[in-house]
């Protein structure tokens, strides 16, 4: 088993041990300052231009407790005669109500009511009246208590103390957010109709303000699915967080990741259906403020949202193509993705455009790992939080399941329930044969150094041309879940990329003598340009910084060895058979002179150390989950090892390439390119 502790860091510093010799057990560790620390996480978008987003202001109205109302609030027994209760709530002899009225307020457009407790509270109904700017008082809008869908028992790694709550007390319970539009007066009535009453009740009046871009965001044009690069469904057009003005400085903790997404949870936001296109960014900023700060979740809960016009919007940070753990199905957030339909679909029919966009997102999201049929079922183990099940419960749910399946809620509403079969069927049609594990999912390509061209299997003409004698560096550079064709010039340091759905891009990064080492170091879902400089053992990572690891003769082998969603700088020292992963450990594994072929061979979401011997053609894998070494022979002398996830089983397959042919163990043999070509599998 590959232990993760008790290892010297003596070999991690360039020049610490000369000639590739191993340090003696008695030698003290030698490391440069900070060498053992991981790459510090910081939300990449927070420091980007406009990272503070569109200003959002909050006015807090304290209501206090039912037996000790705040100044200006009124507590009384029963429910006010002219105030309705949310659907499913009933007046009882034990009903009590807290009310606050402000005929004049600072501007606001949404109201979010929260309370101290996250669990153990009985039935709570919230009613809101608002005074539109320049209009007359509205009727009452009602919402019930919302779920605490963030998994409190599994806090995201690296998150600081939850000080994001407006009260400074961490995570809070609350009702669904009420969207009212521009207003300058409010009346809020909170009724406890049974069970324990909440304490420290507050109402946040959220003003998302307006920005010129709010009215200038049409649906992004659909991506043209060019046949040579359309094996998997393309990522649908999704407006990113910057488009709706997210304040990225609020999202200051490192996201958590699951090994893969196995199912999609469907929500509605219960915020009403009569909004205009220009209102959507403001609604999103209000939801973000409410869930991130008012409720103390640290970020918006849903991975994506879809408005009634069919436009998709990025929700939770961490990378759209990544299996980000959200806060959309409390107790069952790990391994699921959440999509929220913006609106209330208890009685209103879900528009066809919403169904189509939800299906597109579902098909794309489920195409990114192992083969999944969205019409099937899956077992999930979780529970706790505010789910319907105790911790450790295993349940069977549809691959596309409603929020109410795992949590005590009516979400996504009766009409939302009606469209789930259509979403499943449409997504399955988009996936086609990719629902079958036997289908090869990787695009097989080869780079021809003689003329700098790239060819795909079955396509006689080159699909890409860069320069001769460059280095193939395929990776997902735009975060859409598809590896992009790319090469790096050892002469100019130019990266020439064919970004899926976007076109050609050229960026300079690195110097002659460097070794390219692209990977997702900051966890945003897109590969970062990076080079390893053997002369000084420094890694230069564009947009991230510099890292010290390695010495001349080392080979960079970056990857996510911990499963935290970020690649770690790592080296393979073929002269000594040494692996070293920054901030984790160093160890000897594999025969000297072998070729390092790290990949996720056991499907646990972590990269496993592995080597291939040019002399014996033996793959030796140190599978972390299996806790043992696995050896298998594949290939012939002169082959190039190219393991990757070629089929739909979610685990890297053993593969080699030679003279224009890929040989994938257990999958098949495929002719791509010609003798002298370099393999470029687009896994």
C-alpha positions in Angstrom: 0.0 0.0 0.0 1.2 3.5 -0.8 1.4 5.2 2.6 1.1 9.0 2.7 3.1 9.8 5.7 6.6 9.5 7.2 8.5 10.2 4.1 11.6 12.4 3.7 11.5 15.5 1.4 15.2 15.4 0.8 14.9 14.7 -2.9 12.3 17.4 -3.7 14.7 20.3 -3.9 16.7 20.8 -7.1 20.3 19.8 -6.3 19.5 18.4 -2.8 20.8 15.0 -3.8 23.2 14.8 -6.7 23.4 12.2 -9.4 19.9 10.9 -8.8 21.1 8.9 -5.7 18.7 8.2 -2.9 19.1 9.9 0.4 20.4 7.7 3.3 17.9 7.0 6.0 20.0 9.0 8.5 20.1 12.0 6.3 17.9 14.9 7.6 15.2 16.2 5.2 16.4 19.0 3.0 13.7 21.4 1.7 13.3 24.9 0.6 11.0 27.2 2.7 7.4 26.3 2.1 8.2 23.3 0.0 5.9 21.0 2.0 2.9 23.3 1.7 0.4 22.7 -1.0 -0.3 25.2 -3.7 -2.5 27.8 -1.9 -6.0 27.8 -3.2 -7.5 31.1 -4.1 -10.6 31.6 -6.2 -9.0 32.5 -9.6 -12.0 34.6 -10.5 -11.7 36.8 -7.4 -8.5 38.5 -8.6 -9.6 38.7 -12.3 -10.8 42.0 -13.6 -14.3 42.6 -12.4 -13.9 39.9 -9.8 -15.9 41.9 -7.2 -18.9 41.6 -9.6 -21.9 43.9 -9.4 -22.5 45.5 -6.0 -25.2 44.0 -3.9 -26.5 45.7 -0.8 -28.5 44.3 2.1 -30.7 45.9 4.7 -31.4 43.7 7.7 -34.7 43.8 9.5 -34.5 41.9 12.9 -37.7 40.2 14.0 -36.2 38.5 17.1 -38.0 35.6 18.8 -41.7 34.8 19.1 -41.6 35.4 22.8 -39.1 38.3 22.6 -39.6 40.3 19.4 -37.0 42.8 18.3 -37.7 46.5 18.5 -40.2 47.4 15.8 -41.5 43.8 15.4 -44.8 42.5 16.7 -45.4 39.0 18.1 -48.9 37.6 18.6 -50.8 34.4 18.9 -52.4 32.9 15.8 -52.0 34.0 12.2 -53.2 37.4 10.9 -56.6 36.9 9.3 -55.7 38.6 6.0 -52.3 36.9 5.7 -52.2 33.6 3.8 -50.0 30.6 4.6 -47.7 28.8 2.2 -49.1 25.8 0.4 -49.3 22.8 2.7 -49.3 24.9 5.9 -52.4 25.1 8.2 -53.5 27.3 11.0 -53.4 25.6 14.4 -54.2 26.5 17.9 -50.4 26.7 18.5 -49.8 29.1 15.7 -47.7 32.2 16.5 -46.7 35.1 14.2 -43.9 37.7 14.1 -44.5 40.7 11.9 -42.5 43.7 10.9 -43.7 46.6 8.7 -41.5 49.2 7.0 -43.6 51.6 4.9 -40.3 53.1 3.6 -37.0 51.3 3.1 -33.9 51.5 1.1 -34.3 50.0 -2.4 -34.5 46.2 -2.6 -35.8 43.5 -5.0 -35.7 40.3 -2.9 -36.5 39.2 0.6 -34.8 36.4 2.4 -35.9 35.3 5.9 -33.5 33.3 8.0 -33.3 32.0 11.6 -30.6 30.7 13.9 -31.4 27.0 13.8 -30.6 24.7 10.8 -32.5 21.7 12.1 -35.2 20.9 14.7 -37.5 23.7 13.7 -41.2 23.0 13.1 -43.5 24.3 10.4 -42.6 27.9 9.4 -44.5 29.9 6.7 -43.3 33.3 5.5 -45.5 35.9 3.8 -44.2 39.1 2.2 -45.9 42.2 0.8 -43.9 44.9 -1.0 -44.4 48.4 -2.2 -43.1 48.7 -5.8 -41.3 51.9 -6.6 -44.0 54.3 -7.7 -46.8 51.8 -7.3 -49.3 50.5 -4.8 -48.9 47.8 -2.2 -48.8 44.3 -3.6 -50.7 41.3 -2.4 -49.0 38.6 -0.2 -46.4 36.2 -1.6 -45.9 33.1 0.5 -43.0 30.6 0.8 -42.3 27.8 3.2 -39.2 26.8 5.0 -36.4 25.8 2.6 -34.0 22.9 3.1 -30.5 23.3 4.6 -29.0 21.5 1.6 -25.3 22.2 2.5 -23.8 19.1 4.1 -22.7 20.5 7.4 -21.1 17.2 8.4 -18.7 17.3 5.4 -17.5 20.9 5.2 -15.5 21.7 2.1 -11.7 21.1 2.6 -9.9 24.4 3.2 -13.0 26.4 4.2 -12.4 28.9 6.9 -14.7 29.2 9.9 -18.2 30.0 8.4 -18.2 33.7 9.1 -20.1 34.4 5.9 -23.4 34.5 7.7 -24.7 38.0 8.1 -25.2 37.4 11.8 -21.7 36.0 12.2 -23.1 32.8 13.6 -22.4 30.5 10.7 -25.0 28.5 8.7 -28.6 29.4 9.3 -32.0 28.0 8.5 -34.4 29.9 6.3 -37.3 30.1 3.9 -37.2 30.2 0.2 -36.1 33.5 -1.3 -38.9 35.8 -2.4 -38.3 37.9 -5.5 -40.4 41.0 -5.6 -38.7 43.4 -8.1 -37.7 47.0 -7.4 -39.4 48.0 -4.1 -39.2 50.6 -1.4 -41.5 49.3 1.3 -42.1 45.9 2.9 -44.2 43.9 5.4 -43.0 40.5 6.5 -45.1 38.0 8.5 -43.4 34.8 9.8 -45.7 32.2 11.3 -44.8 29.2 13.3 -47.7 26.8 12.9 -46.4 23.7 14.7 -43.4 22.2 16.4 -40.5 24.2 17.8 -40.4 27.9 16.8 -37.2 29.4 15.4 -35.1 32.0 17.1 -33.3 35.1 16.0 -35.5 35.6 13.0 -34.3 38.2 10.5 -35.4 39.4 7.1 -32.7 40.5 4.6 -33.8 43.0 2.0 -31.5 42.4 -0.9 -30.8 45.0 -3.5 -28.9 43.4 -6.4 -28.7 46.8 -8.1 -28.7 47.1 -11.9 -25.9 46.8 -14.4 -25.8 47.7 -18.1 -24.9 44.1 -18.9 -28.1 42.8 -17.3 -30.2 43.7 -20.4 -27.5 42.7 -22.9 -27.2 38.9 -22.3 -29.0 37.0 -25.0 -28.7 33.3 -25.1 -25.2 32.4 -26.1 -25.1 31.0 -29.7 -25.1 27.2 -29.8 -21.8 25.6 -30.2 -21.3 24.2 -33.8 -20.8 20.5 -33.3 -18.1 19.8 -35.9 -18.1 16.1 -36.7 -14.4 15.4 -35.9 -14.7 16.7 -32.4 -18.3 15.8 -31.5 -17.9 12.3 -29.9 -19.5 13.4 -26.7 -22.3 16.0 -26.4 -20.8 19.5 -26.4 -21.1 21.6 -23.3 -24.3 23.6 -23.9 -24.1 27.4 -24.0 -23.8 28.5 -20.4 -23.5 32.1 -19.1 -20.6 32.1 -16.7 -20.7 33.6 -13.2 -19.0 36.8 -14.4 -22.0 37.3 -16.8 -24.5 37.6 -14.0 -22.1 39.7 -11.8 -21.1 37.2 -9.1 -19.0 38.8 -6.3 -16.2 36.3 -6.3 -14.6 37.7 -3.2 -17.4 36.1 -1.2 -16.5 32.6 -2.5 -13.2 32.3 -0.6 -13.0 28.6 0.2 -11.7 25.7 -1.9 -14.5 23.7 -3.5 -14.9 20.0 -2.8 -15.1 17.3 -5.5 -16.5 13.9 -5.9 -14.9 11.2 -8.1 -17.7 11.6 -10.6 -21.2 12.8 -11.1 -23.6 9.9 -11.0 -27.0 11.7 -11.0 -28.6 15.1 -11.5 -31.0 16.6 -8.9 -33.7 18.9 -10.3 -35.0 21.9 -8.4 -37.1 25.0 -8.8 -36.2 28.2 -7.0 -39.8 29.1 -6.1 -39.0 32.8 -6.9 -41.9 33.4 -9.2 -42.4 33.2 -13.0 -43.2 36.7 -14.3 -39.6 38.0 -14.5 -38.1 39.6 -17.6 -34.9 38.6 -19.3 -33.1 41.5 -17.8 -34.2 40.5 -14.3 -32.4 37.1 -14.4 -28.9 38.4 -13.5 -30.4 40.3 -10.6 -32.3 37.2 -9.4 -29.1 35.2 -9.6 -27.2 37.9 -7.6 -30.0 37.8 -5.0 -29.9 34.0 -4.7 -26.2 34.1 -4.5 -26.2 36.7 -1.7 -28.9 34.9 0.2 -27.4 31.4 0.0 -23.8 32.5 0.3 -24.1 35.1 3.0 -27.5 35.2 4.6 -27.6 31.4 5.0 -23.9 31.0 5.4 -23.3 28.4 2.7 -20.3 30.1 1.3 -21.6 29.9 -2.3 -24.7 29.3 -4.3 -26.0 25.8 -3.9 -26.9 24.8 -7.4 -24.3 23.9 -10.0 -26.4 25.5 -12.8 -29.7 27.3 -13.2 -32.0 27.7 -16.2 -34.4 30.6 -16.7 -37.8 30.4 -18.3 -36.3 31.5 -21.6 -34.1 28.5 -21.8 -30.8 30.2 -20.9 -28.4 28.3 -18.7 -26.3 30.0 -16.0 -23.3 28.8 -14.1 -24.1 28.6 -10.4 -21.6 27.0 -7.9 -17.9 27.8 -8.5 -15.3 25.1 -9.1 -15.6 24.3 -12.8 -18.6 23.5 -14.9 -17.1 20.2 -16.1 -15.8 19.1 -12.7 -17.8 16.9 -10.2 -18.2 19.8 -7.8 -20.0 19.0 -4.5 -22.8 21.4 -4.3 -25.6 22.2 -1.9 -28.6 21.0 -3.8 -29.6 17.7 -2.1 -28.6 17.8 1.5 -27.1 14.5 2.6 -26.7 13.4 -1.0 -24.6 16.2 -2.6 -21.5 14.1 -3.2 -21.6 12.6 -6.7 -24.7 14.5 -7.8 -25.1 17.8 -9.8 -27.9 20.2 -9.2 -29.9 22.1 -11.8 -32.5 24.7 -10.7 -35.3 26.0 -12.8 -35.7 29.7 -12.0 -39.4 30.0 -11.1 -42.2 28.4 -9.2 -43.5 25.2 -10.9 -46.0 24.1 -8.4 -48.9 25.1 -10.6 -47.2 26.8 -13.6 -46.3 24.7 -16.6 -42.5 24.4 -17.3 -41.7 26.0 -20.7 -40.4 23.7 -23.4 -37.2 25.8 -23.6 -36.4 25.0 -20.0 -36.9 21.2 -20.6 -34.6 21.3 -23.6 -31.8 23.2 -21.9 -32.1 21.0 -18.8 -31.8 17.9 -21.0 -28.8 19.4 -22.8 -27.0 20.0 -19.5 -27.9 16.6 -18.2 -26.6 14.8 -21.3 -23.4 16.7 -21.3 -22.8 16.4 -17.6 -23.4 12.6 -17.6 -21.1 12.2 -20.6 -18.0 13.3 -18.7 -17.1 10.1 -16.9 -18.4 6.6 -17.1 -21.3 5.5 -19.3 -24.6 6.6 -17.8 -28.2 6.2 -19.0 -30.2 9.1 -17.7 -33.3 6.9 -17.9 -31.8 4.5 -15.3 -31.4 4.4 -11.6 -28.5 4.6 -9.2 -27.8 3.9 -5.6 -26.6 6.8 -3.4 -25.3 6.6 0.1 -25.6 9.6 2.3 -28.3 11.0 4.6 -28.1 13.4 7.5 -28.2 17.2 7.0 -31.9 17.9 6.3 -32.5 14.8 4.1 -35.2 12.4 4.7 -32.8 9.7 5.7 -30.3 9.1 8.6 -26.5 9.2 7.9 -25.2 6.2 6.1 -28.5 5.3 4.3 -28.3 3.9 0.8 -31.2 4.8 -1.4 -32.0 4.0 -5.1 -33.1 7.1 -7.1 -33.5 7.9 -10.8 -30.4 9.2 -12.5 -32.4 12.4 -13.0 -34.2 12.8 -9.7 -36.4 15.5 -8.0 -35.2 17.3 -4.9 -38.1 15.8 -3.1 -36.8 12.3 -3.6 -34.1 12.8 -1.0 -35.4 15.7 1.1 -38.6 16.7 2.8 -39.7 19.3 0.3 -42.2 19.8 -2.5 -39.4 21.0 -4.8 -39.4 21.1 -7.9 -43.2 21.4 -7.7 -45.9 19.3 -9.2 -45.4 20.7 -12.7 -41.7 20.3 -12.3 -42.2 16.6 -11.6 -44.3 16.3 -14.8 -41.3 17.2 -17.0 -38.7 14.8 -15.5 -39.5 11.9 -17.9 -39.1 14.3 -20.9 -35.7 15.5 -19.6 -34.5 11.9 -19.1 -35.6 10.8 -22.5 -34.3 13.8 -24.4 -30.9 13.5 -22.6 -30.7 9.8 -23.5 -31.4 10.6 -27.1 -28.5 13.1 -27.1 -26.1 10.6 -25.6 -27.0 7.8 -28.0 -24.5 4.9 -27.8 -22.5 6.7 -25.1 -24.9 5.3 -22.6 -23.2 1.9 -23.3 -20.0 1.1 -21.5 -18.5 -0.6 -24.5 -18.6 2.6 -26.6 -15.1 4.1 -27.1 -15.4 7.7 -25.8 -11.9 9.0 -26.5 -11.1 10.7 -29.8 -8.0 9.0 -31.2 -5.5 11.4 -32.8 -1.9 11.5 -33.8 0.6 14.3 -34.3 3.0 14.2 -37.3 6.3 15.9 -36.3 7.5 16.0 -39.9 4.9 18.6 -41.0 3.2 19.6 -37.7 -0.2 18.2 -38.6 -2.8 16.3 -36.5 -5.0 13.5 -37.8 -8.1 11.9 -36.3 -9.2 8.4 -36.7 -11.2 7.9 -39.9 -10.5 11.4 -41.3 -7.9 11.4 -44.0 -7.2 15.2 -44.0 -5.4 16.9 -41.2 -7.7 18.7 -38.7 -5.0 20.9 -37.3 -1.6 22.3 -38.2 0.9 23.9 -35.9 4.7 23.6 -36.5 7.0 20.7 -37.1 8.8 18.9 -34.3 6.6 20.3 -31.6 5.4 18.5 -28.4 1.8 17.2 -28.2 0.1 18.6 -25.1 -3.6 17.7 -25.3 -5.7 18.9 -22.3 -9.0 20.6 -21.5 -7.9 24.2 -21.8 -11.4 25.8 -21.8 -13.1 23.7 -19.1 -15.8 22.1 -21.3 -14.9 18.6 -20.4 -13.2 17.8 -23.7 -9.5 17.5 -24.3 -8.3 20.0 -26.9 -5.8 19.4 -29.6 -2.6 21.3 -28.7 1.1 21.4 -29.3 4.0 23.3 -27.6 7.0 24.6 -29.4 10.4 24.0 -27.7 11.8 26.8 -29.8 9.3 29.6 -29.2 7.4 28.5 -26.2 4.2 28.9 -28.1 1.1 26.9 -27.2 -1.0 26.3 -30.3 -4.5 25.1 -29.3 -7.7 24.1 -31.1 -10.3 24.8 -28.4 -13.4 22.8 -28.8 -16.2 25.0 -30.0 -14.0 28.1 -29.9 -11.3 27.7 -32.5 -7.6 28.3 -32.7 -5.6 30.0 -30.0 -1.9 30.7 -29.6 -0.3 31.7 -26.3 3.4 32.1 -25.4 4.5 30.5 -22.2 7.9 29.0 -21.4 11.5 29.0 -22.7 13.8 26.7 -24.7 14.8 23.8 -22.4 11.6 23.8 -20.5 9.2 20.8 -20.4 5.5 21.5 -20.8 3.3 20.3 -18.0 -0.3 21.5 -18.4 -2.8 20.5 -15.8 -5.6 22.1 -13.7 -3.6 23.4 -10.8 -6.1 26.0 -9.5 -9.2 23.7 -9.6 -11.3 25.9 -12.0 -11.9 23.0 -14.4 -9.6 24.2 -17.1 -6.0 23.1 -17.7 -3.4 25.8 -16.9 -0.4 26.5 -19.1 2.7 25.3 -17.2 6.3 24.4 -17.8 8.9 22.6 -15.7 12.4 24.1 -15.9 14.9 21.3 -15.2 17.8 23.7 -14.8 16.4 25.2 -11.6 13.6 22.7 -10.6 11.0 25.5 -10.8 7.5 25.0 -12.2 6.1 28.1 -13.9 2.3 28.0 -13.8 0.4 30.7 -15.7 -2.0 32.5 -13.5 -1.0 30.5 -10.4 2.7 31.2 -9.7 6.0 29.4 -9.2 6.6 26.1 -7.4 9.9 24.4 -6.5 10.1 20.7 -7.2 12.6 18.6 -9.0 16.1 18.8 -10.6 17.8 18.1 -13.9 16.8 14.7 -15.4 13.4 14.7 -13.7 10.2 14.4 -15.7 7.0 16.3 -14.8 4.0 14.1 -14.0 1.4 16.5 -12.6 -2.0 15.1 -11.6 -4.7 15.1 -9.0 -3.2 12.6 -6.6 -5.4 13.5 -3.7 -8.8 13.8 -5.3 -9.2 17.4 -4.2 -10.0 18.7 -7.7 -6.5 20.3 -8.3 -3.4 18.9 -9.9 -0.3 18.7 -7.8 3.2 19.3 -9.3 4.9 15.9 -9.3 8.1 14.5 -10.8 9.3 11.1 -11.9 13.1 10.5 -11.6 13.8 7.7 -14.0 17.4 7.3 -13.0 16.4 6.3 -9.4 12.8 5.1 -9.9 11.6 8.0 -7.6 8.2 9.7 -7.5 7.7 13.0 -5.6 4.4 14.8 -5.3 4.5 18.3 -3.8 3.0 18.6 -0.3 2.4 14.8 -0.2 5.5 12.7 -0.2 8.3 11.0 -2.2 8.7 7.3 -2.7 10.4 4.7 -4.8 8.2 2.8 -7.2 8.9 1.2 -10.5 12.1 0.2 -12.1 14.7 2.8 -13.1 14.5 3.7 -16.8 10.7 3.0 -17.0 8.2 5.5 -18.4 5.8 7.1 -16.0 2.2 6.7 -16.9 0.1 8.0 -14.0 -3.7 7.9 -14.4 -6.8 7.0 -12.5 -6.8 3.2 -12.9 -9.3 2.3 -10.2 -11.9 5.0 -10.8 -11.7 6.6 -7.4 -11.0 10.1 -8.7 -7.3 10.1 -7.7 -4.4 9.7 -10.0 -2.4 6.5 -9.4 1.3 6.2 -9.8 2.2 3.8 -12.6 5.1 2.9 -15.0 5.6 1.1 -18.2 8.9 -0.8 -18.9 10.3 -0.3 -22.4 12.3 -3.6 -21.9 9.5 -5.9 -20.6 6.4 -3.9 -21.8 5.1 -4.4 -18.3 2.6 -1.9 -16.8 3.0 -1.7 -13.0 0.2 0.3 -11.3 0.2 1.4 -7.6 -3.6 1.6 -7.3 -4.4 3.6 -4.2 -7.9 2.3 -3.6 -6.8 -1.3 -4.2 -3.8 -0.9 -1.8 -1.6 -3.0 -4.0 0.6 -3.1 -7.1 -0.9 -4.5 -10.3 1.3 -5.7 -13.2 0.1 -6.4 -16.7 2.1 -6.8 -19.9 1.0 -4.9 -23.1 2.9 -3.8 -26.2 6.1 -4.5 -28.0 9.5 -3.0 -28.0 9.4 0.6 -29.4 5.8 1.2 -28.4 4.6 4.3 -26.6 2.4 3.9 -23.6 -0.8 5.9 -23.8 -3.2 4.8 -21.0 -6.5 6.7 -20.6 -10.2 6.4 -20.2 -11.1 5.1 -23.6 -14.4 3.3 -22.8 -17.2 4.1 -20.5 -16.2 2.1 -17.3 -14.8 5.2 -15.5 -11.3 3.7 -15.2 -8.1 4.3 -17.2 -7.4 1.6 -19.7 -4.0 0.2 -20.6 -3.0 1.2 -24.1 0.1 1.5 -26.4 0.7 3.2 -29.7 3.1 2.1 -32.5 3.4 2.8 -36.2 0.0 4.4 -36.5 -2.0 2.0 -34.4 -3.6 2.3 -30.9 -3.9 -1.0 -29.0 -6.3 -0.5 -26.1 -6.4 -3.5 -23.8 -9.9 -5.0 -23.6 -11.3 -2.4 -26.0 -9.8 -2.8 -29.4 -7.1 -1.8 -32.0 -7.4 1.3 -34.1 -5.5 2.7 -37.0 -4.6 6.4 -36.6 -1.8 8.1 -38.4 1.4 6.5 -39.8 4.8 5.3 -38.7 6.7 8.2 -37.1 3.6 9.9 -35.7 3.2 10.7 -32.0 0.0 9.6 -30.3 -2.4 12.3 -29.1 -5.4 10.6 -27.5 -8.1 13.1 -26.6 -9.3 11.5 -23.3 
